[in-house]
């Protein structure tokens, strides 16, 4: 890894899954961290980091420009580099909401960082910007397929903006994590486990398609490597575990870890797509804000091979995954079961 050249860093999304782990690791490595969070109540893990010296600031990046300007200027005082992790994730909701939180907030933060004298901006994008279609060792150069939900569209818009700014008074880079899992993954893995325990177990299309898991600790390592390596400037990096694993294998092992019997349900792709379209139409007709149980995004996510090359991250960053998908799933399930039991 390159010699450390930064000391004071700002981190957004510190109350989230990836952001929380990144804040802890930055502190462990001796960085002076100012962690921004949006939630009304500071999470327990972040509060503990605050007691250990991490500066925590509550700030909503989606607030109006008038309100945000002064607060951002203060938050960026003395900061040398920014990790922008905060985002609105999901596969349901209006485009304007995603645009405000994923694109507009990124533009505002980067421009403020540049004006404040920050030297580096590391953006957390998503592998989802590739769109859904056959991906087997796809690289950062593609292929790309049509984006079907506002989350994908706005993350791609933000990523493109960030990379265009490289060399314009600030160095920029972007990390595209695959399907991240690990302890405290309440937004994806824990919801999946909960659904499985309530009987929603099975595969779509036989579960034969490849997926792209990655342990949160490995994502964090790639983010920090991107910060400290000048060769990363202006580049985008796909970050996964680099393993070949099908959805059938992944879900079978998840069920085993939860002590559940093997699933018997196998929904044909054509039927899953039909159900998803019908549910989405129904939810839109009645203006239901919560997401349907099955969406086109979720079906397409498992309908095609979704495997990506990490050769660029290996070559440029020296990135090497340290936790395989089985161990990552074990750690995630262990934390889920511990929290469910209240221990």
C-alpha positions in Angstrom: 0.0 0.0 0.0 1.2 3.5 -0.8 2.8 5.7 2.0 0.2 7.6 3.9 -0.2 11.2 2.7 -3.4 12.3 4.4 -4.3 12.9 8.0 -7.6 14.7 8.5 -10.5 13.1 6.6 -14.2 13.7 6.3 -16.6 10.8 6.0 -20.2 11.0 5.0 -22.7 8.2 5.7 -21.0 7.3 9.0 -24.3 6.0 10.5 -24.7 3.5 7.6 -23.4 0.0 7.0 -20.3 0.7 4.9 -19.7 4.1 6.3 -19.7 2.9 9.9 -17.1 0.2 9.2 -15.0 2.7 7.3 -15.1 5.2 10.1 -13.9 2.5 12.6 -11.1 1.4 10.3 -9.9 4.9 9.6 -9.7 5.6 13.3 -7.9 2.3 13.9 -5.3 3.2 11.3 -4.7 6.6 13.0 -6.5 9.0 10.8 -8.2 12.0 12.4 -11.8 11.5 11.3 -14.8 13.8 11.1 -17.8 11.6 10.6 -21.1 13.0 9.2 -24.3 11.2 9.9 -28.0 12.0 9.1 -30.0 9.9 11.5 -31.8 11.7 14.2 -30.2 9.5 16.8 -26.6 8.6 16.6 -26.1 4.8 16.3 -24.5 3.0 19.2 -21.4 2.0 17.2 -20.8 5.6 16.0 -21.3 6.9 19.6 -18.6 4.5 20.8 -16.2 5.8 18.1 -16.9 9.3 19.3 -15.8 8.4 22.7 -12.6 7.0 21.1 -11.8 10.3 19.4 -13.8 10.3 16.2 -15.5 13.7 15.7 -19.2 13.2 14.9 -21.4 15.8 13.2 -25.1 15.5 12.4 -25.7 16.9 8.9 -28.3 16.2 6.2 -26.6 16.6 2.8 -30.1 16.7 1.2 -31.0 19.8 3.0 -31.6 23.1 1.2 -28.6 24.9 -0.3 -29.1 27.8 2.0 -29.1 25.7 5.2 -26.3 23.4 4.0 -23.7 26.0 2.8 -22.6 27.3 6.2 -22.8 23.9 7.8 -20.7 22.2 5.1 -18.1 25.0 5.2 -17.7 24.4 8.9 -17.6 20.6 8.5 -14.8 20.8 5.9 -12.6 23.1 7.9 -9.1 21.6 8.1 -10.1 18.5 6.1 -7.6 17.1 3.5 -9.7 14.4 1.9 -13.4 13.3 1.7 -14.9 9.8 1.6 -18.4 10.2 0.2 -20.3 7.1 1.2 -23.8 8.5 2.0 -26.6 7.6 -0.5 -30.2 6.7 -0.8 -30.3 3.0 -1.7 -33.2 1.0 -2.8 -35.3 -0.1 -5.8 -38.4 1.9 -5.2 -39.4 5.5 -5.0 -39.5 8.7 -7.0 -36.6 9.9 -9.2 -36.5 13.3 -7.7 -35.9 11.9 -4.2 -33.0 9.8 -5.4 -31.6 12.7 -7.5 -31.6 15.0 -4.5 -29.9 12.6 -2.2 -27.5 10.8 -4.6 -26.6 13.3 -7.3 -27.3 16.8 -6.0 -25.7 16.0 -2.6 -22.6 14.7 -4.3 -22.3 17.8 -6.5 -22.7 20.1 -3.5 -20.2 18.2 -1.4 -17.5 17.9 -4.0 -17.7 21.6 -5.0 -17.6 22.5 -1.3 -14.6 20.2 -0.7 -12.8 21.7 -3.7 -13.4 25.3 -2.4 -12.2 24.3 1.0 -8.9 23.1 -0.3 -9.4 19.3 0.0 -7.0 17.3 -2.1 -8.8 14.1 -2.6 -12.4 12.9 -3.0 -13.2 9.2 -2.9 -16.7 8.4 -4.0 -18.5 5.1 -3.2 -20.5 4.2 -6.3 -22.2 0.8 -6.9 -21.7 -2.2 -9.2 -25.4 -1.6 -10.0 -24.4 1.1 -12.5 -23.5 -1.6 -14.9 -27.2 -2.5 -15.3 -28.5 -6.0 -15.6 -27.5 -8.3 -18.4 -24.9 -11.1 -18.9 -21.9 -10.1 -16.7 -19.1 -12.7 -16.4 -15.8 -11.0 -15.5 -17.1 -7.7 -16.8 -14.6 -4.8 -16.4 -15.0 -1.2 -15.6 -15.2 -0.6 -19.4 -18.4 -2.6 -19.6 -20.6 -4.0 -20.8 -23.4 -1.7 -19.6 -27.1 -2.3 -19.9 -30.2 -0.1 -19.4 -30.7 1.2 -15.9 -34.2 0.5 -14.7 -34.5 2.2 -11.3 -33.7 5.7 -10.0 -31.0 4.4 -7.6 -28.9 3.1 -10.6 -29.5 6.2 -12.7 -28.5 8.7 -10.0 -25.5 6.7 -8.8 -24.2 6.6 -12.4 -24.9 10.3 -12.8 -23.0 11.1 -9.5 -20.1 8.8 -10.5 -19.7 10.4 -13.9 -19.7 13.8 -12.3 -17.1 12.9 -9.7 -14.7 11.4 -12.3 -15.1 14.4 -14.6 -13.8 16.6 -11.8 -10.5 14.8 -11.5 -7.6 17.2 -11.9 -10.0 20.2 -11.6 -8.5 21.4 -8.4 -9.1 18.1 -6.7 -8.2 14.4 -7.3 -11.2 12.1 -7.5 -11.7 8.3 -7.7 -14.7 6.0 -7.4 -15.2 2.5 -5.8 -18.0 0.3 -7.1 -18.7 -2.3 -4.4 -20.5 -5.5 -5.4 -23.1 -7.1 -3.1 -21.6 -6.0 0.3 -22.2 -8.1 3.4 -20.9 -8.3 6.9 -21.9 -7.5 10.5 -24.5 -4.7 10.8 -25.8 -5.2 7.3 -29.3 -4.3 8.3 -30.4 -3.0 4.9 -29.9 -6.1 2.8 -28.6 -9.3 4.4 -30.6 -8.9 7.6 -33.8 -8.3 5.6 -33.0 -11.4 3.5 -32.4 -13.5 6.6 -35.7 -12.2 8.1 -37.6 -13.1 5.0 -36.1 -16.5 4.8 -37.0 -17.2 8.5 -40.6 -16.2 7.7 -40.9 -18.7 4.9 -39.8 -16.8 1.8 -37.1 -19.2 0.7 -36.3 -20.5 -2.7 -34.7 -19.6 -6.0 -35.7 -17.8 -9.2 -34.8 -19.5 -12.4 -33.0 -22.3 -10.5 -30.5 -19.9 -8.8 -28.0 -20.8 -11.5 -26.8 -17.2 -12.1 -23.6 -15.9 -10.6 -23.6 -13.2 -8.0 -20.9 -10.9 -6.7 -20.5 -10.8 -2.9 -17.8 -8.8 -1.1 -17.0 -8.5 2.6 -17.4 -5.0 4.0 -13.9 -5.0 5.4 -12.5 -5.6 2.0 -14.5 -2.7 0.5 -13.1 -0.5 3.3 -9.6 -1.6 2.5 -10.1 -0.7 -1.2 -11.5 2.7 -0.3 -8.5 3.6 1.8 -6.1 2.2 -0.8 -7.8 4.5 -3.3 -7.3 7.5 -1.0 -3.6 6.9 -0.6 -2.6 5.8 -4.1 -2.2 8.7 -6.6 -2.4 6.1 -9.4 -6.1 5.7 -8.5 -6.9 9.3 -9.4 -9.5 9.6 -12.2 -10.2 5.9 -12.1 -13.1 3.7 -11.2 -12.7 0.3 -9.5 -15.0 -2.7 -9.3 -14.6 -4.4 -5.9 -15.9 -7.9 -5.2 -14.5 -11.0 -3.5 -13.4 -12.2 -7.0 -15.1 -15.6 -6.4 -17.6 -17.5 -8.6 -20.7 -18.2 -6.6 -24.3 -18.9 -7.8 -27.4 -17.6 -6.0 -28.4 -21.2 -5.3 -25.1 -21.8 -3.5 -25.3 -18.5 -1.6 -28.9 -18.9 -0.5 -28.5 -22.6 0.5 -25.6 -21.7 2.7 -27.5 -18.8 4.2 -30.3 -21.1 5.1 -27.9 -23.6 6.6 -26.4 -20.9 8.8 -29.9 -19.9 10.0 -30.8 -23.6 10.7 -33.5 -23.7 8.1 -34.5 -26.7 5.9 -33.5 -26.6 2.2 -35.9 -24.5 0.1 -38.3 -26.3 -2.2 -39.6 -23.3 -4.1 -38.2 -22.5 -7.5 -40.0 -19.7 -9.4 -39.5 -19.7 -13.2 -38.1 -16.4 -14.5 -41.0 -15.7 -16.7 -43.4 -16.0 -13.8 -41.2 -13.9 -11.4 -41.1 -11.1 -14.0 -44.8 -11.2 -14.5 -45.5 -11.0 -10.8 -43.0 -8.2 -10.4 -44.6 -6.1 -13.2 -48.1 -6.7 -11.7 -47.0 -5.8 -8.2 -45.3 -2.6 -9.4 -48.3 -1.6 -11.4 -50.6 -2.1 -8.4 -48.3 -0.2 -6.0 -48.1 2.7 -8.5 -51.9 2.7 -9.1 -52.6 3.1 -5.4 -49.5 5.3 -4.6 -48.1 2.8 -2.1 -44.8 4.2 -0.8 -43.3 0.9 0.5 -41.5 -1.3 -2.0 -43.3 -4.4 -3.4 -42.1 -7.8 -2.2 -40.8 -8.5 -5.7 -39.7 -5.9 -8.2 -38.2 -6.0 -11.7 -34.9 -4.9 -10.1 -34.8 -7.9 -7.8 -35.7 -10.3 -10.5 -33.2 -9.0 -12.9 -30.6 -9.0 -10.2 -30.8 -12.8 -10.1 -31.8 -13.5 -13.7 -28.3 -12.9 -15.2 -24.8 -13.7 -14.3 -23.6 -10.8 -12.2 -19.8 -11.4 -11.9 -17.1 -8.7 -12.3 -13.4 -8.6 -12.8 -11.3 -7.0 -10.0 -8.1 -7.0 -12.0 -7.8 -3.2 -12.1 -8.2 -3.0 -8.3 -5.6 -5.7 -7.9 -3.1 -4.1 -10.4 -3.5 -0.4 -9.4 -4.5 -0.5 -5.7 -2.8 -3.7 -4.6 -6.3 -4.8 -3.5 -6.7 -8.5 -2.5 -9.9 -9.8 -0.9 -9.1 -11.3 2.5 -12.6 -12.8 3.4 -14.3 -15.2 1.1 -18.1 -15.2 0.6 -18.7 -18.2 2.9 -16.8 -16.6 5.9 -18.4 -13.3 5.1 -21.9 -14.9 5.2 -21.0 -16.7 8.5 -20.0 -13.4 10.1 -23.1 -11.7 8.9 -25.4 -14.4 10.0 -23.7 -14.6 13.4 -24.3 -10.9 14.0 -27.9 -11.2 12.8 -28.7 -14.1 15.2 -27.0 -12.3 18.1 -29.0 -9.1 17.5 -32.2 -11.0 17.0 -31.7 -12.8 20.4 -30.9 -9.5 22.1 -27.5 -10.5 23.2 
